[in-house]
């Protein structure tokens, strides 16, 4: 038995060394490639950058104070600002959290202290390749426009870069569903989903929404929201609670806090088609809207 434990530990140590070397090699490749988004090593570099950001309390406080360090998130997509913004607003423990869209379904997210101290339910359309049941995460499947939860069940509802995919071509994610096929028309199906999120939110609870923002664009698998589409969301909050909004803008040097007017003409880069690619090397969206709504009745 003792020999078995020794060999098991040795095997685990060798695997860790191998994986660490692999990650470092990919990271080196990313820099050798000139830090071009989506090139070899980009995904691991991004994950490591976000993981470090989420475990930096000083940085999370900077997100609260709306004061980011210079060159933050250089050539990394919007996840690098969305995750810290969300985590900076999860301040209590023993709360019921709904992840409406399954953007928390990653090992470095579910193992984070702020998640482990709360009860997380992940809601998405269908089972994904990897789940974290051993971390006591609950998984429920279905359409965001018809949540199978009773009224006022959750203390926090998070919808992180998800509502822009509702009623769009989600075949990229393996879903064969009807969708808005007119690229010139906006789809307002996201309103139904936001209403459902408000319904399942407790009084005093917090709804956290993020989505790409700028001028309207239909990229097939997502639509970029504009001022009119944003106003339809904030109208839902009228007379039932208070909300705050903040905005992020990507520039050549990295991400910064912005005001809404800064983003009115922002265009996204679609890495699948190359549409919107510019010299700033933006990985994806150049403008992000973040809404924090507290339900009062």
C-alpha positions in Angstrom: 0.0 0.0 0.0 2.8 2.4 0.9 4.6 1.7 -2.4 1.4 2.3 -4.3 0.9 5.7 -2.6 4.5 6.7 -3.4 4.1 5.6 -7.1 0.8 7.4 -7.3 2.3 10.6 -5.9 5.3 10.4 -8.3 2.9 9.9 -11.3 0.9 13.0 -10.2 4.0 15.0 -9.8 5.3 14.0 -13.2 1.9 14.9 -14.8 2.0 18.3 -13.1 5.5 19.0 -14.3 4.5 18.0 -17.8 1.4 20.2 -17.8 3.3 23.1 -16.4 6.0 22.8 -19.1 3.3 22.5 -21.7 1.6 25.7 -20.5 4.8 27.6 -20.3 5.8 26.5 -23.8 2.4 27.7 -25.2 2.8 31.0 -23.3 6.2 31.4 -24.9 4.7 30.7 -28.3 2.1 33.4 -27.8 4.8 36.0 -27.1 7.0 34.7 -30.0 4.0 35.1 -32.3 3.8 38.8 -31.3 0.9 38.4 -28.9 -1.6 38.0 -31.7 -5.0 37.2 -30.3 -6.1 33.6 -30.9 -2.6 32.5 -32.0 -0.9 29.5 -30.4 -0.8 29.9 -26.6 -3.4 32.6 -26.4 -6.1 30.6 -24.6 -3.7 29.5 -21.8 -2.3 33.0 -21.5 -5.7 34.5 -21.2 -6.8 31.9 -18.6 -3.7 32.5 -16.5 -4.2 36.3 -16.7 -7.8 36.1 -15.6 -7.0 33.6 -12.9 -4.4 36.0 -11.5 -6.8 39.0 -11.8 -9.6 37.2 -9.8 -7.2 36.4 -7.0 -5.8 40.0 -6.7 -8.0 41.7 -4.1 -6.4 45.1 -4.9 -7.3 44.7 -8.5 -10.9 43.8 -7.7 -11.1 46.9 -5.6 -9.9 48.9 -8.6 -12.8 47.5 -10.5 -15.1 48.8 -7.8 -13.4 52.2 -7.9 -13.5 52.2 -11.8 -9.7 52.7 -12.0 -7.8 50.1 -14.0 -4.0 50.0 -14.3 -2.5 51.0 -17.6 -2.2 48.3 -20.3 -4.6 46.0 -18.5 -5.8 43.1 -20.6 -3.5 44.0 -23.5 -4.7 42.0 -26.6 -7.0 39.9 -24.5 -10.7 39.6 -25.2 -13.5 41.1 -23.0 -13.5 38.2 -20.6 -10.5 39.9 -18.9 -12.8 42.7 -17.7 -16.1 40.9 -17.4 -15.0 38.3 -14.9 -13.3 40.7 -12.4 -16.2 43.1 -12.7 -18.6 40.3 -11.8 -16.4 38.9 -9.0 -15.9 42.4 -7.5 -19.7 42.4 -6.9 -20.0 39.0 -5.2 -19.3 40.2 -1.6 -21.4 37.8 0.6 -21.3 34.1 1.3 -24.0 31.4 1.7 -26.0 32.9 -1.2 -27.8 31.2 -4.0 -26.2 32.2 -7.3 -27.6 31.4 -10.8 -25.1 31.4 -13.7 -27.5 32.0 -16.6 -25.4 30.9 -19.5 -22.7 28.6 -18.0 -19.8 31.0 -18.2 -18.7 30.0 -14.7 -18.3 26.3 -15.8 -14.5 26.3 -15.6 -12.2 24.8 -13.1 -10.5 28.1 -12.1 -13.9 29.7 -11.6 -15.7 27.1 -9.6 -12.7 26.5 -7.4 -12.5 30.2 -6.5 -13.2 31.2 -2.9 -16.1 33.5 -3.8 -17.8 30.6 -5.6 -17.0 27.9 -3.0 -18.5 30.1 -0.2 -21.8 30.2 -2.1 -24.2 27.8 -3.8 -23.9 27.9 -7.6 -26.5 26.7 -10.1 -25.4 26.6 -13.7 -28.2 26.9 -16.3 -27.5 26.3 -19.9 -29.2 24.8 -23.0 -27.5 21.3 -22.9 -24.9 19.3 -21.0 -21.3 20.4 -21.8 -18.2 18.4 -22.2 -17.0 19.0 -18.6 -19.0 19.4 -15.4 -17.9 20.0 -11.8 -20.4 18.0 -9.8 -17.7 17.1 -7.3 -17.5 20.8 -6.4 -21.3 20.6 -5.4 -22.3 22.6 -8.5 -25.9 22.1 -9.6 -26.6 21.8 -13.4 -30.0 22.5 -15.0 -30.7 22.6 -18.7 -33.2 24.5 -20.9 -34.0 27.7 -22.6 -33.2 31.0 -20.8 -36.5 32.4 -22.0 -38.3 29.8 -19.8 -36.5 29.3 -16.6 -37.8 26.3 -14.6 -37.3 28.0 -11.2 -39.8 29.4 -8.8 -40.1 33.1 -8.2 -37.5 34.9 -6.1 -35.2 31.9 -5.6 -31.8 33.4 -6.2 -29.8 36.1 -4.4 -27.5 36.7 -7.4 -28.3 36.1 -11.1 -25.3 36.4 -13.5 -25.7 36.6 -17.2 -22.2 37.0 -18.6 -21.9 37.6 -22.3 -24.9 35.4 -23.0 -28.0 37.4 -23.9 -26.4 38.5 -27.2 -26.5 34.9 -28.4 -30.3 34.4 -27.8 -32.2 33.8 -31.1 -28.9 33.8 -33.0 -27.1 31.1 -35.0 -25.7 28.9 -32.2 -24.6 26.0 -34.5 -21.1 27.1 -33.6 -21.8 25.7 -30.1 -23.4 22.5 -31.4 -27.1 23.7 -31.2 -29.4 23.2 -34.1 -32.2 25.7 -33.2 -34.4 28.1 -35.1 -33.0 31.7 -35.1 -33.2 35.2 -36.5 -31.9 34.8 -40.1 -32.2 38.4 -41.2 -28.9 40.0 -40.5 -30.4 43.5 -40.9 -33.0 43.0 -38.1 -32.5 43.1 -34.4 -33.8 40.3 -32.3 -35.5 41.2 -29.1 -35.9 37.7 -27.7 -33.3 38.6 -25.1 -36.0 40.7 -23.3 -37.9 37.6 -22.5 -34.8 36.1 -20.9 -34.0 39.2 -18.8 -37.7 39.2 -17.6 -37.2 35.6 -16.4 -34.0 36.5 -14.6 -35.8 39.3 -12.8 -38.6 36.9 -11.9 -36.3 34.4 -10.2 -34.3 37.1 -8.4 -35.1 37.7 -4.7 -36.1 41.1 -3.4 -32.8 42.7 -2.5 -31.0 40.4 -4.9 -28.6 41.5 -7.6 -28.8 40.8 -11.3 -25.5 41.2 -13.1 -25.5 41.5 -16.9 -22.7 42.0 -19.4 -22.8 42.1 -23.2 -21.0 43.6 -26.2 -22.0 47.2 -26.8 -21.5 49.8 -29.5 -23.3 50.2 -32.8 -25.7 47.5 -33.8 -24.0 44.5 -35.6 -25.2 41.1 -36.4 -22.4 38.6 -36.5 -24.5 35.6 -37.0 -23.7 33.9 -33.8 -24.2 37.1 -31.7 -25.6 40.5 -32.1 -23.9 43.6 -30.7 -26.3 45.8 -28.7 -26.7 49.5 -29.3 -28.2 52.3 -27.3 -31.8 51.4 -28.2 -31.4 47.7 -27.3 -29.8 48.7 -24.0 -32.6 51.0 -23.1 -35.1 48.2 -23.5 -33.3 46.3 -20.7 -33.1 49.3 -18.4 -36.8 50.0 -19.0 -37.6 46.6 -17.4 -35.9 47.8 -14.2 -38.2 50.9 -13.9 -40.1 51.1 -10.7 -39.0 47.7 -9.4 -35.4 48.5 -8.3 -32.3 50.4 -8.9 -29.5 49.8 -11.4 -26.0 51.0 -12.2 -24.2 50.8 -15.5 -20.5 50.9 -16.4 -18.7 50.5 -19.7 -15.4 49.2 -20.8 -13.5 50.1 -24.0 -10.7 48.3 -25.7 -8.0 50.5 -27.2 -4.6 49.6 -28.7 -2.9 49.8 -25.2 -5.6 47.6 -23.5 -8.9 48.0 -21.7 -10.1 51.0 -19.8 -13.3 52.2 -18.1 -15.4 54.4 -20.4 -18.6 56.3 -20.5 -21.5 55.2 -22.7 -20.8 57.9 -25.3 -17.3 56.6 -25.9 -18.8 53.4 -27.4 -21.6 54.5 -29.6 -19.5 53.7 -32.8 -17.6 50.7 -31.4 -17.3 47.7 -33.7 -16.6 44.1 -32.7 -14.0 41.9 -34.3 -15.4 38.6 -35.4 -12.4 36.2 -35.1 -14.3 33.5 -37.1 -14.8 35.7 -40.2 -12.2 38.4 -39.7 -14.9 41.1 -39.9 -14.0 44.2 -37.9 -10.3 43.3 -37.7 -8.2 46.5 -37.2 -4.7 47.6 -36.3 -5.5 47.7 -32.6 -5.5 43.9 -32.5 -8.7 43.7 -30.5 -9.4 40.1 -29.9 -13.2 40.4 -30.0 -15.5 43.1 -28.7 -14.2 46.7 -28.3 -17.1 47.8 -26.1 -18.7 46.1 -23.2 -21.7 47.2 -21.1 -22.1 46.0 -17.5 -25.4 46.4 -15.6 -26.0 45.8 -11.9 -29.6 45.8 -10.9 -30.9 45.4 -7.3 -34.5 44.3 -7.1 -36.7 46.2 -4.5 -40.1 44.8 -5.2 
